[in-house]
Amino acid sequence: MRVIETLEMVGDRLQVALVVCTFPERGGDLEILYANAPAAFLFGYTTPRELVGADVRSLMPESVAKHHQAHVTGYKDRYEASGGHATRQGSIMGQWRDLQGVKKDGSLCDIQANVADIKNSEERYFVAIFRDRSVELKREVDLAAKIEEVEQLRAEAEKAKREAQDALLKEKKLTGQISLLRQIFLGTVGLVAMLGLLIIASWVTGNQDSKDALAMIERVLLVMTGILGYAMASVFDSRNKGAE
C-alpha cells in the first residue's frame, strides 16, 4: 500500500500535526501531498485538503522561507552523492527544533518541528511532524513572571528589613541621647535648687564666703546650662535627620 493511502486512513487519528511533501526535484520546491486534521487546525485551515498542493514554504515566515530552497537543494545533492542514503549533518532532519509557523490568516504560531525523509519502494517523501508550543510558552512566560514577582517581593522584604534595622538603631541612639539629656537636666535643676538655697542663706546671714561660693556656683551653672543647651540641640538635630 502506498504511503499516502495509508496516511489517509489513519493520519487523522494521530495526536500530532503531520504534513507529507514531495521529495525535492531540480527546482527544490516541496509540494504538500498530505496533511492531517491536527495540522490543518494548527495552521488555521478549515480542512486538510486546503493544504494539499501548496508549497510547504507557505507555512514558514518570510525570513525562513527565503533560505529554505537552498537547504532543500543542498540536502538533495548530499542525498544523491551518498548513493541514496539520508544525511543529517547540519540539517533539521531528525531533530526537534523550536520554530514559528505561518497560519492561513498570516499570523505566526509557535511550533516544534521534526522532519524526516522516508522511502517506500520507488516512493520518496519528506514527512514533517509539528507540535503546538503556545501552551508551553505561556507556561514559561507565566513562570518567569512569577519568578520576577517573587524576586521583587524578596527585594522589597530585604529593603523593609534594612529600614527597620536602621530605624531601630536610630531609636536606640535617640533613647541614649534623651537619657543623657534627662540626667543633665536633673543635674542642672539640682544646681539651681542649691543656688536658690545659697542665695537665701547669703541674704539672711550676709556672709561674704557664701557670696564667693554663690559666684562659683553661678559659673558652674552657666557651664551646665551651656552643656544642656548643646545636648538639646544635638537631640533635636538627630530627630530631624531621622525624619528625613
Beta strands, then each sheet from edge to edge (+ up, - down):
strand 1: 17-22
strand 2: 32-35
strand 3: 97-102
strand 4: 108-120
strand 5: 123-132
sheet 1: 2+ 1- 5+ 4- 3+
end
